């Protein structure tokens, strides 16, 4: 199924498309810097501002119909920078999570894999769904879990909270529903697929050792949604 969202063809020059994305990323980084500098010293807040804010770039890439080569190149560059940042203090506010984690690297890699896969299939909505489930679901789950998580559980040594996991499920369901609703409309498959994706994404997020959930959640969510929609009759 081809997306019903029309590309914003009126913004055709590639340089202008890239400029729009760059301005958005710089805007998010400026907010994160301001929060870190003037408002809040909690590095997790800064990380989640960047995590959630930059993830929405996938929507700009989809709507502006930015070529896959641009998204893949950006992913490779971001992955290289994040790898260097584990060795050198390039992104100290983003990588400081108080535990060993390659989450920022996996975050960048997942973006490139999804763009390469679903732009090729001319199904960019699934790349958007996967990234947004990770961006909003995982991001808000971490914040809610840390602030309000009273009921803890452990998975492979990683401590989680039921409050955070419930947030992951609800937000993932909302995100998946909105993306699928915009593409294929208000049919029963939209709500069923969104529910299955939300539950599986929550399970994948629970296995978050070394930040691997930043890879498994977006890839798993996108692939599952694509598979289910392709298998279910749309009527």
Protein Blocks (a to p, Z undefined) as FASTA:
>chain_A
ZZfbdcdfklmblklmmmmmmmmmmmmmmmmmmmmmmmomcfklmmmmmmmmmmmmmmmm
mmnopafklmmmmmmmmmmmmmmmmmpcfblmlmmnopacfklmmmmmmmmmmmmmmmmn
opaklmmmmmmmmmmmmmmmmmmmmmmmmbgcdeehiacdfklmmmmmmmmmmmmmmmmm
mmnopafklmmmmmmmmmmmmmmmmmmghhlmmmmmmmmmmmmmmmmmmmpccZZ
